[in-house]
Amino acid sequence: MSHSRLCSEIITRTARAVGGEEALARVLKEDPQDVKAWARGTREAPLSVYIKALDLLAKAARNNEKS
């Protein structure tokens, strides 16, 4: 998997985990259009966004393990 594909997959999975791209934009405090572009792989998100997205995914996974 290419780097850009992996990055867009991270954003997409995180969006699913938090309730969609709009919800992810609110959590990240980013423009929803940016989140959509990152999820589709048409633009790369800043590193800080990927770190936050990975943190959100890890938290979602931990919450699912507790359920």
mmCIF file of the N, C-alpha and C atoms, coordinates in Angstrom:
data_MODEL
# 
_entry.id   MODEL 
# 
loop_
_atom_site.group_PDB 
_atom_site.id 
_atom_site.type_symbol 
_atom_site.label_atom_id 
_atom_site.label_alt_id 
_atom_site.label_comp_id 
_atom_site.label_asym_id 
_atom_site.label_entity_id 
_atom_site.label_seq_id 
_atom_site.pdbx_PDB_ins_code 
_atom_site.Cartn_x 
_atom_site.Cartn_y 
_atom_site.Cartn_z 
_atom_site.occupancy 
_atom_site.B_iso_or_equiv 
_atom_site.pdbx_formal_charge 
_atom_site.auth_seq_id 
_atom_site.auth_comp_id 
_atom_site.auth_asym_id 
_atom_site.auth_atom_id 
_atom_site.pdbx_PDB_model_num 
ATOM 1   N N  . MET A 1 1  ? 0.858   -1.173 0.000  1.00 0.00 ? 1  MET A N  1 
ATOM 2   C CA . MET A 1 1  ? 0.000   0.000  0.000  1.00 0.00 ? 1  MET A CA 1 
ATOM 3   C C  . MET A 1 1  ? 0.906   1.238  0.000  1.00 0.00 ? 1  MET A C  1 
ATOM 4   N N  . SER A 1 2  ? 0.598   2.168  -0.863 1.00 0.00 ? 2  SER A N  1 
ATOM 5   C CA . SER A 1 2  ? 1.402   3.395  -0.949 1.00 0.00 ? 2  SER A CA 1 
ATOM 6   C C  . SER A 1 2  ? 1.167   4.280  0.273  1.00 0.00 ? 2  SER A C  1 
ATOM 7   N N  . HIS A 1 3  ? 2.088   5.191  0.485  1.00 0.00 ? 3  HIS A N  1 
ATOM 8   C CA . HIS A 1 3  ? 1.989   6.100  1.618  1.00 0.00 ? 3  HIS A CA 1 
ATOM 9   C C  . HIS A 1 3  ? 0.705   6.929  1.550  1.00 0.00 ? 3  HIS A C  1 
ATOM 10  N N  . SER A 1 4  ? 0.400   7.496  0.400  1.00 0.00 ? 4  SER A N  1 
ATOM 11  C CA . SER A 1 4  ? -0.797  8.337  0.289  1.00 0.00 ? 4  SER A CA 1 
ATOM 12  C C  . SER A 1 4  ? -2.069  7.519  0.474  1.00 0.00 ? 4  SER A C  1 
ATOM 13  N N  . ARG A 1 5  ? -2.063  6.282  -0.020 1.00 0.00 ? 5  ARG A N  1 
ATOM 14  C CA . ARG A 1 5  ? -3.231  5.405  0.157  1.00 0.00 ? 5  ARG A CA 1 
ATOM 15  C C  . ARG A 1 5  ? -3.414  5.055  1.634  1.00 0.00 ? 5  ARG A C  1 
ATOM 16  N N  . LEU A 1 6  ? -2.318  4.772  2.304  1.00 0.00 ? 6  LEU A N  1 
ATOM 17  C CA . LEU A 1 6  ? -2.375  4.453  3.727  1.00 0.00 ? 6  LEU A CA 1 
ATOM 18  C C  . LEU A 1 6  ? -2.915  5.640  4.520  1.00 0.00 ? 6  LEU A C  1 
ATOM 19  N N  . CYS A 1 7  ? -2.447  6.819  4.196  1.00 0.00 ? 7  CYS A N  1 
ATOM 20  C CA . CYS A 1 7  ? -2.909  8.022  4.892  1.00 0.00 ? 7  CYS A CA 1 
ATOM 21  C C  . CYS A 1 7  ? -4.397  8.265  4.677  1.00 0.00 ? 7  CYS A C  1 
ATOM 22  N N  . SER A 1 8  ? -4.871  8.111  3.462  1.00 0.00 ? 8  SER A N  1 
ATOM 23  C CA . SER A 1 8  ? -6.306  8.316  3.213  1.00 0.00 ? 8  SER A CA 1 
ATOM 24  C C  . SER A 1 8  ? -7.124  7.231  3.907  1.00 0.00 ? 8  SER A C  1 
ATOM 25  N N  . GLU A 1 9  ? -6.589  6.021  3.991  1.00 0.00 ? 9  GLU A N  1 
ATOM 26  C CA . GLU A 1 9  ? -7.284  4.932  4.697  1.00 0.00 ? 9  GLU A CA 1 
ATOM 27  C C  . GLU A 1 9  ? -7.396  5.236  6.189  1.00 0.00 ? 9  GLU A C  1 
ATOM 28  N N  . ILE A 1 10 ? -6.350  5.801  6.763  1.00 0.00 ? 10 ILE A N  1 
ATOM 29  C CA . ILE A 1 10 ? -6.390  6.192  8.179  1.00 0.00 ? 10 ILE A CA 1 
ATOM 30  C C  . ILE A 1 10 ? -7.501  7.208  8.415  1.00 0.00 ? 10 ILE A C  1 
ATOM 31  N N  . ILE A 1 11 ? -7.576  8.216  7.565  1.00 0.00 ? 11 ILE A N  1 
ATOM 32  C CA . ILE A 1 11 ? -8.611  9.248  7.709  1.00 0.00 ? 11 ILE A CA 1 
ATOM 33  C C  . ILE A 1 11 ? -9.998  8.626  7.526  1.00 0.00 ? 11 ILE A C  1 
ATOM 34  N N  . THR A 1 12 ? -10.152 7.768  6.535  1.00 0.00 ? 12 THR A N  1 
ATOM 35  C CA . THR A 1 12 ? -11.445 7.124  6.270  1.00 0.00 ? 12 THR A CA 1 
ATOM 36  C C  . THR A 1 12 ? -11.887 6.268  7.444  1.00 0.00 ? 12 THR A C  1 
ATOM 37  N N  . ARG A 1 13 ? -10.991 5.447  7.961  1.00 0.00 ? 13 ARG A N  1 
ATOM 38  C CA . ARG A 1 13 ? -11.340 4.580  9.102  1.00 0.00 ? 13 ARG A CA 1 
ATOM 39  C C  . ARG A 1 13 ? -11.657 5.397  10.346 1.00 0.00 ? 13 ARG A C  1 
ATOM 40  N N  . THR A 1 14 ? -10.918 6.460  10.546 1.00 0.00 ? 14 THR A N  1 
ATOM 41  C CA . THR A 1 14 ? -11.176 7.314  11.702 1.00 0.00 ? 14 THR A CA 1 
ATOM 42  C C  . THR A 1 14 ? -12.535 7.984  11.564 1.00 0.00 ? 14 THR A C  1 
ATOM 43  N N  . ALA A 1 15 ? -12.843 8.437  10.364 1.00 0.00 ? 15 ALA A N  1 
ATOM 44  C CA . ALA A 1 15 ? -14.159 9.049  10.132 1.00 0.00 ? 15 ALA A CA 1 
ATOM 45  C C  . ALA A 1 15 ? -15.271 8.065  10.457 1.00 0.00 ? 15 ALA A C  1 
ATOM 46  N N  . ARG A 1 16 ? -15.134 6.824  10.007 1.00 0.00 ? 16 ARG A N  1 
ATOM 47  C CA . ARG A 1 16 ? -16.140 5.800  10.330 1.00 0.00 ? 16 ARG A CA 1 
ATOM 48  C C  . ARG A 1 16 ? -16.262 5.608  11.839 1.00 0.00 ? 16 ARG A C  1 
ATOM 49  N N  . ALA A 1 17 ? -15.135 5.604  12.522 1.00 0.00 ? 17 ALA A N  1 
ATOM 50  C CA . ALA A 1 17 ? -15.122 5.353  13.964 1.00 0.00 ? 17 ALA A CA 1 
ATOM 51  C C  . ALA A 1 17 ? -15.809 6.449  14.765 1.00 0.00 ? 17 ALA A C  1 
ATOM 52  N N  . VAL A 1 18 ? -15.769 7.675  14.255 1.00 0.00 ? 18 VAL A N  1 
ATOM 53  C CA . VAL A 1 18 ? -16.352 8.798  15.007 1.00 0.00 ? 18 VAL A CA 1 
ATOM 54  C C  . VAL A 1 18 ? -17.705 9.252  14.466 1.00 0.00 ? 18 VAL A C  1 
ATOM 55  N N  . GLY A 1 19 ? -18.205 8.604  13.421 1.00 0.00 ? 19 GLY A N  1 
ATOM 56  C CA . GLY A 1 19 ? -19.532 8.953  12.925 1.00 0.00 ? 19 GLY A CA 1 
ATOM 57  C C  . GLY A 1 19 ? -19.577 9.690  11.605 1.00 0.00 ? 19 GLY A C  1 
ATOM 58  N N  . GLY A 1 20 ? -18.490 9.671  10.857 1.00 0.00 ? 20 GLY A N  1 
ATOM 59  C CA . GLY A 1 20 ? -18.487 10.272 9.528  1.00 0.00 ? 20 GLY A CA 1 
ATOM 60  C C  . GLY A 1 20 ? -17.484 11.401 9.387  1.00 0.00 ? 20 GLY A C  1 
ATOM 61  N N  . GLU A 1 21 ? -17.347 11.856 8.157  1.00 0.00 ? 21 GLU A N  1 
ATOM 62  C CA . GLU A 1 21 ? -16.359 12.895 7.858  1.00 0.00 ? 21 GLU A CA 1 
ATOM 63  C C  . GLU A 1 21 ? -16.676 14.218 8.534  1.00 0.00 ? 21 GLU A C  1 
ATOM 64  N N  . GLU A 1 22 ? -17.945 14.574 8.597  1.00 0.00 ? 22 GLU A N  1 
ATOM 65  C CA . GLU A 1 22 ? -18.336 15.829 9.263  1.00 0.00 ? 22 GLU A CA 1 
ATOM 66  C C  . GLU A 1 22 ? -17.991 15.768 10.749 1.00 0.00 ? 22 GLU A C  1 
ATOM 67  N N  . ALA A 1 23 ? -18.285 14.625 11.368 1.00 0.00 ? 23 ALA A N  1 
ATOM 68  C CA . ALA A 1 23 ? -17.974 14.447 12.785 1.00 0.00 ? 23 ALA A CA 1 
ATOM 69  C C  . ALA A 1 23 ? -16.468 14.502 13.014 1.00 0.00 ? 23 ALA A C  1 
ATOM 70  N N  . LEU A 1 24 ? -15.713 13.865 12.132 1.00 0.00 ? 24 LEU A N  1 
ATOM 71  C CA . LEU A 1 24 ? -14.256 13.895 12.258 1.00 0.00 ? 24 LEU A CA 1 
ATOM 72  C C  . LEU A 1 24 ? -13.735 15.324 12.126 1.00 0.00 ? 24 LEU A C  1 
ATOM 73  N N  . ALA A 1 25 ? -14.295 16.080 11.211 1.00 0.00 ? 25 ALA A N  1 
ATOM 74  C CA . ALA A 1 25 ? -13.880 17.475 11.041 1.00 0.00 ? 25 ALA A CA 1 
ATOM 75  C C  . ALA A 1 25 ? -14.102 18.260 12.333 1.00 0.00 ? 25 ALA A C  1 
ATOM 76  N N  . ARG A 1 26 ? -15.233 18.022 12.978 1.00 0.00 ? 26 ARG A N  1 
ATOM 77  C CA . ARG A 1 26 ? -15.513 18.715 14.247 1.00 0.00 ? 26 ARG A CA 1 
ATOM 78  C C  . ARG A 1 26 ? -14.515 18.306 15.326 1.00 0.00 ? 26 ARG A C  1 
ATOM 79  N N  . VAL A 1 27 ? -14.247 17.001 15.432 1.00 0.00 ? 27 VAL A N  1 
ATOM 80  C CA . VAL A 1 27 ? -13.311 16.511 16.452 1.00 0.00 ? 27 VAL A CA 1 
ATOM 81  C C  . VAL A 1 27 ? -11.912 17.069 16.218 1.00 0.00 ? 27 VAL A C  1 
ATOM 82  N N  . LEU A 1 28 ? -11.496 17.088 14.948 1.00 0.00 ? 28 LEU A N  1 
ATOM 83  C CA . LEU A 1 28 ? -10.157 17.572 14.614 1.00 0.00 ? 28 LEU A CA 1 
ATOM 84  C C  . LEU A 1 28 ? -10.074 19.096 14.547 1.00 0.00 ? 28 LEU A C  1 
ATOM 85  N N  . LYS A 1 29 ? -11.242 19.746 14.544 1.00 0.00 ? 29 LYS A N  1 
ATOM 86  C CA . LYS A 1 29 ? -11.308 21.206 14.381 1.00 0.00 ? 29 LYS A CA 1 
ATOM 87  C C  . LYS A 1 29 ? -10.689 21.621 13.049 1.00 0.00 ? 29 LYS A C  1 
ATOM 88  N N  . GLU A 1 30 ? -11.095 20.885 12.015 1.00 0.00 ? 30 GLU A N  1 
ATOM 89  C CA . GLU A 1 30 ? -10.624 21.123 10.652 1.00 0.00 ? 30 GLU A CA 1 
ATOM 90  C C  . GLU A 1 30 ? -11.818 21.363 9.744  1.00 0.00 ? 30 GLU A C  1 
ATOM 91  N N  . ASP A 1 31 ? -11.574 21.946 8.604  1.00 0.00 ? 31 ASP A N  1 
ATOM 92  C CA . ASP A 1 31 ? -12.623 22.194 7.623  1.00 0.00 ? 31 ASP A CA 1 
ATOM 93  C C  . ASP A 1 31 ? -13.124 20.859 7.064  1.00 0.00 ? 31 ASP A C  1 
ATOM 94  N N  . PRO A 1 32 ? -14.438 20.647 7.010  1.00 0.00 ? 32 PRO A N  1 
ATOM 95  C CA . PRO A 1 32 ? -14.979 19.394 6.481  1.00 0.00 ? 32 PRO A CA 1 
ATOM 96  C C  . PRO A 1 32 ? -14.518 19.089 5.049  1.00 0.00 ? 32 PRO A C  1 
ATOM 97  N N  . GLN A 1 33 ? -14.331 20.121 4.243  1.00 0.00 ? 33 GLN A N  1 
ATOM 98  C CA . GLN A 1 33 ? -13.861 19.891 2.869  1.00 0.00 ? 33 GLN A CA 1 
ATOM 99  C C  . GLN A 1 33 ? -12.436 19.340 2.857  1.00 0.00 ? 33 GLN A C  1 
ATOM 100 N N  . ASP A 1 34 ? -11.626 19.776 3.808  1.00 0.00 ? 34 ASP A N  1 
ATOM 101 C CA . ASP A 1 34 ? -10.273 19.230 3.921  1.00 0.00 ? 34 ASP A CA 1 
ATOM 102 C C  . ASP A 1 34 ? -10.326 17.757 4.298  1.00 0.00 ? 34 ASP A C  1 
ATOM 103 N N  . VAL A 1 35 ? -11.156 17.424 5.267  1.00 0.00 ? 35 VAL A N  1 
ATOM 104 C CA . VAL A 1 35 ? -11.281 16.032 5.695  1.00 0.00 ? 35 VAL A CA 1 
ATOM 105 C C  . VAL A 1 35 ? -11.727 15.161 4.531  1.00 0.00 ? 35 VAL A C  1 
ATOM 106 N N  . LYS A 1 36 ? -12.677 15.632 3.760  1.00 0.00 ? 36 LYS A N  1 
ATOM 107 C CA . LYS A 1 36 ? -13.143 14.870 2.589  1.00 0.00 ? 36 LYS A CA 1 
ATOM 108 C C  . LYS A 1 36 ? -12.013 14.665 1.584  1.00 0.00 ? 36 LYS A C  1 
ATOM 109 N N  . ALA A 1 37 ? -11.239 15.699 1.342  1.00 0.00 ? 37 ALA A N  1 
ATOM 110 C CA . ALA A 1 37 ? -10.116 15.590 0.396  1.00 0.00 ? 37 ALA A CA 1 
ATOM 111 C C  . ALA A 1 37 ? -9.057  14.622 0.921  1.00 0.00 ? 37 ALA A C  1 
ATOM 112 N N  . TRP A 1 38 ? -8.786  14.670 2.213  1.00 0.00 ? 38 TRP A N  1 
ATOM 113 C CA . TRP A 1 38 ? -7.810  13.755 2.793  1.00 0.00 ? 38 TRP A CA 1 
ATOM 114 C C  . TRP A 1 38 ? -8.305  12.317 2.708  1.00 0.00 ? 38 TRP A C  1 
ATOM 115 N N  . ALA A 1 39 ? -9.589  12.104 2.980  1.00 0.00 ? 39 ALA A N  1 
ATOM 116 C CA . ALA A 1 39 ? -10.149 10.754 2.938  1.00 0.00 ? 39 ALA A CA 1 
ATOM 117 C C  . ALA A 1 39 ? -10.119 10.186 1.520  1.00 0.00 ? 39 ALA A C  1 
ATOM 118 N N  . ARG A 1 40 ? -10.299 11.029 0.533  1.00 0.00 ? 40 ARG A N  1 
ATOM 119 C CA . ARG A 1 40 ? -10.297 10.575 -0.862 1.00 0.00 ? 40 ARG A CA 1 
ATOM 120 C C  . ARG A 1 40 ? -8.888  10.499 -1.456 1.00 0.00 ? 40 ARG A C  1 
ATOM 121 N N  . GLY A 1 41 ? -7.940  11.023 -0.720 1.00 0.00 ? 41 GLY A N  1 
ATOM 122 C CA . GLY A 1 41 ? -6.561  10.971 -1.180 1.00 0.00 ? 41 GLY A CA 1 
ATOM 123 C C  . GLY A 1 41 ? -6.197  12.020 -2.210 1.00 0.00 ? 41 GLY A C  1 
ATOM 124 N N  . THR A 1 42 ? -7.027  13.052 -2.339 1.00 0.00 ? 42 THR A N  1 
ATOM 125 C CA . THR A 1 42 ? -6.718  14.102 -3.310 1.00 0.00 ? 42 THR A CA 1 
ATOM 126 C C  . THR A 1 42 ? -5.760  15.142 -2.739 1.00 0.00 ? 42 THR A C  1 
ATOM 127 N N  . ARG A 1 43 ? -5.647  15.154 -1.398 1.00 0.00 ? 43 ARG A N  1 
ATOM 128 C CA . ARG A 1 43 ? -4.669  16.014 -0.725 1.00 0.00 ? 43 ARG A CA 1 
ATOM 129 C C  . ARG A 1 43 ? -4.144  15.262 0.494  1.00 0.00 ? 43 ARG A C  1 
ATOM 130 N N  . GLU A 1 44 ? -2.934  15.579 0.888  1.00 0.00 ? 44 GLU A N  1 
ATOM 131 C CA . GLU A 1 44 ? -2.372  14.964 2.088  1.00 0.00 ? 44 GLU A CA 1 
ATOM 132 C C  . GLU A 1 44 ? -2.630  15.856 3.284  1.00 0.00 ? 44 GLU A C  1 
ATOM 133 N N  . ALA A 1 45 ? -3.035  15.225 4.365  1.00 0.00 ? 45 ALA A N  1 
ATOM 134 C CA . ALA A 1 45 ? -3.264  15.961 5.607  1.00 0.00 ? 45 ALA A CA 1 
ATOM 135 C C  . ALA A 1 45 ? -1.932  16.250 6.292  1.00 0.00 ? 45 ALA A C  1 
ATOM 136 N N  . PRO A 1 46 ? -1.899  17.276 7.109  1.00 0.00 ? 46 PRO A N  1 
ATOM 137 C CA . PRO A 1 46 ? -0.695  17.549 7.892  1.00 0.00 ? 46 PRO A CA 1 
ATOM 138 C C  . PRO A 1 46 ? -0.400  16.384 8.852  1.00 0.00 ? 46 PRO A C  1 
ATOM 139 N N  . LEU A 1 47 ? 0.858   16.223 9.198  1.00 0.00 ? 47 LEU A N  1 
ATOM 140 C CA . LEU A 1 47 ? 1.262   15.155 10.094 1.00 0.00 ? 47 LEU A CA 1 
ATOM 141 C C  . LEU A 1 47 ? 0.484   15.205 11.407 1.00 0.00 ? 47 LEU A C  1 
ATOM 142 N N  . SER A 1 48 ? 0.243   16.387 11.917 1.00 0.00 ? 48 SER A N  1 
ATOM 143 C CA . SER A 1 48 ? -0.494  16.512 13.186 1.00 0.00 ? 48 SER A CA 1 
ATOM 144 C C  . SER A 1 48 ? -1.893  15.909 13.089 1.00 0.00 ? 48 SER A C  1 
ATOM 145 N N  . VAL A 1 49 ? -2.512  16.008 11.930 1.00 0.00 ? 49 VAL A N  1 
ATOM 146 C CA . VAL A 1 49 ? -3.840  15.425 11.731 1.00 0.00 ? 49 VAL A CA 1 
ATOM 147 C C  . VAL A 1 49 ? -3.755  13.902 11.758 1.00 0.00 ? 49 VAL A C  1 
ATOM 148 N N  . TYR A 1 50 ? -2.730  13.328 11.104 1.00 0.00 ? 50 TYR A N  1 
ATOM 149 C CA . TYR A 1 50 ? -2.577  11.868 11.121 1.00 0.00 ? 50 TYR A CA 1 
ATOM 150 C C  . TYR A 1 50 ? -2.340  11.355 12.530 1.00 0.00 ? 50 TYR A C  1 
ATOM 151 N N  . ILE A 1 51 ? -1.555  12.073 13.288 1.00 0.00 ? 51 ILE A N  1 
ATOM 152 C CA . ILE A 1 51 ? -1.298  11.652 14.667 1.00 0.00 ? 51 ILE A CA 1 
ATOM 153 C C  . ILE A 1 51 ? -2.591  11.666 15.473 1.00 0.00 ? 51 ILE A C  1 
ATOM 154 N N  . LYS A 1 52 ? -3.378  12.723 15.314 1.00 0.00 ? 52 LYS A N  1 
ATOM 155 C CA . LYS A 1 52 ? -4.667  12.796 16.019 1.00 0.00 ? 52 LYS A CA 1 
ATOM 156 C C  . LYS A 1 52 ? -5.600  11.684 15.547 1.00 0.00 ? 52 LYS A C  1 
ATOM 157 N N  . ALA A 1 53 ? -5.614  11.423 14.236 1.00 0.00 ? 53 ALA A N  1 
ATOM 158 C CA . ALA A 1 53 ? -6.480  10.372 13.697 1.00 0.00 ? 53 ALA A CA 1 
ATOM 159 C C  . ALA A 1 53 ? -6.076  9.004  14.243 1.00 0.00 ? 53 ALA A C  1 
ATOM 160 N N  . LEU A 1 54 ? -4.796  8.728  14.294 1.00 0.00 ? 54 LEU A N  1 
ATOM 161 C CA . LEU A 1 54 ? -4.333  7.453  14.840 1.00 0.00 ? 54 LEU A CA 1 
ATOM 162 C C  . LEU A 1 54 ? -4.694  7.333  16.311 1.00 0.00 ? 54 LEU A C  1 
ATOM 163 N N  . ASP A 1 55 ? -4.588  8.412  17.043 1.00 0.00 ? 55 ASP A N  1 
ATOM 164 C CA . ASP A 1 55 ? -4.971  8.399  18.460 1.00 0.00 ? 55 ASP A CA 1 
ATOM 165 C C  . ASP A 1 55 ? -6.466  8.098  18.608 1.00 0.00 ? 55 ASP A C  1 
ATOM 166 N N  . LEU A 1 56 ? -7.278  8.721  17.778 1.00 0.00 ? 56 LEU A N  1 
ATOM 167 C CA . LEU A 1 56 ? -8.720  8.465  17.818 1.00 0.00 ? 56 LEU A CA 1 
ATOM 168 C C  . LEU A 1 56 ? -9.032  7.015  17.479 1.00 0.00 ? 56 LEU A C  1 
ATOM 169 N N  . LEU A 1 57 ? -8.337  6.447  16.490 1.00 0.00 ? 57 LEU A N  1 
ATOM 170 C CA . LEU A 1 57 ? -8.542  5.044  16.137 1.00 0.00 ? 57 LEU A CA 1 
ATOM 171 C C  . LEU A 1 57 ? -8.169  4.124  17.292 1.00 0.00 ? 57 LEU A C  1 
ATOM 172 N N  . ALA A 1 58 ? -7.060  4.422  17.946 1.00 0.00 ? 58 ALA A N  1 
ATOM 173 C CA . ALA A 1 58 ? -6.631  3.607  19.083 1.00 0.00 ? 58 ALA A CA 1 
ATOM 174 C C  . ALA A 1 58 ? -7.660  3.666  20.209 1.00 0.00 ? 58 ALA A C  1 
ATOM 175 N N  . LYS A 1 59 ? -8.182  4.857  20.473 1.00 0.00 ? 59 LYS A N  1 
ATOM 176 C CA . LYS A 1 59 ? -9.212  4.998  21.512 1.00 0.00 ? 59 LYS A CA 1 
ATOM 177 C C  . LYS A 1 59 ? -10.473 4.235  21.141 1.00 0.00 ? 59 LYS A C  1 
ATOM 178 N N  . ALA A 1 60 ? -10.869 4.298  19.883 1.00 0.00 ? 60 ALA A N  1 
ATOM 179 C CA . ALA A 1 60 ? -12.061 3.573  19.424 1.00 0.00 ? 60 ALA A CA 1 
ATOM 180 C C  . ALA A 1 60 ? -11.855 2.068  19.561 1.00 0.00 ? 60 ALA A C  1 
ATOM 181 N N  . ALA A 1 61 ? -10.662 1.597  19.241 1.00 0.00 ? 61 ALA A N  1 
ATOM 182 C CA . ALA A 1 61 ? -10.364 0.162  19.360 1.00 0.00 ? 61 ALA A CA 1 
ATOM 183 C C  . ALA A 1 61 ? -10.425 -0.260 20.824 1.00 0.00 ? 61 ALA A C  1 
ATOM 184 N N  . ARG A 1 62 ? -9.869  0.541  21.721 1.00 0.00 ? 62 ARG A N  1 
ATOM 185 C CA . ARG A 1 62 ? -9.923  0.215  23.142 1.00 0.00 ? 62 ARG A CA 1 
ATOM 186 C C  . ARG A 1 62 ? -11.367 0.192  23.639 1.00 0.00 ? 62 ARG A C  1 
ATOM 187 N N  . ASN A 1 63 ? -12.173 1.146  23.186 1.00 0.00 ? 63 ASN A N  1 
ATOM 188 C CA . ASN A 1 63 ? -13.574 1.178  23.587 1.00 0.00 ? 63 ASN A CA 1 
ATOM 189 C C  . ASN A 1 63 ? -14.326 -0.047 23.080 1.00 0.00 ? 63 ASN A C  1 
ATOM 190 N N  . ASN A 1 64 ? -14.013 -0.498 21.856 1.00 0.00 ? 64 ASN A N  1 
ATOM 191 C CA . ASN A 1 64 ? -14.653 -1.690 21.306 1.00 0.00 ? 64 ASN A CA 1 
ATOM 192 C C  . ASN A 1 64 ? -14.253 -2.945 22.064 1.00 0.00 ? 64 ASN A C  1 
ATOM 193 N N  . GLU A 1 65 ? -13.020 -2.998 22.543 1.00 0.00 ? 65 GLU A N  1 
ATOM 194 C CA . GLU A 1 65 ? -12.566 -4.146 23.320 1.00 0.00 ? 65 GLU A CA 1 
ATOM 195 C C  . GLU A 1 65 ? -13.316 -4.233 24.653 1.00 0.00 ? 65 GLU A C  1 
ATOM 196 N N  . LYS A 1 66 ? -13.655 -3.088 25.215 1.00 0.00 ? 66 LYS A N  1 
ATOM 197 C CA . LYS A 1 66 ? -14.376 -3.057 26.503 1.00 0.00 ? 66 LYS A CA 1 
ATOM 198 C C  . LYS A 1 66 ? -15.837 -3.433 26.350 1.00 0.00 ? 66 LYS A C  1 
ATOM 199 N N  . SER A 1 67 ? -16.377 -3.255 25.147 1.00 0.00 ? 67 SER A N  1 
ATOM 200 C CA . SER A 1 67 ? -17.806 -3.529 24.913 1.00 0.00 ? 67 SER A CA 1 
ATOM 201 C C  . SER A 1 67 ? -18.100 -4.997 24.822 1.00 0.00 ? 67 SER A C  1 
# 
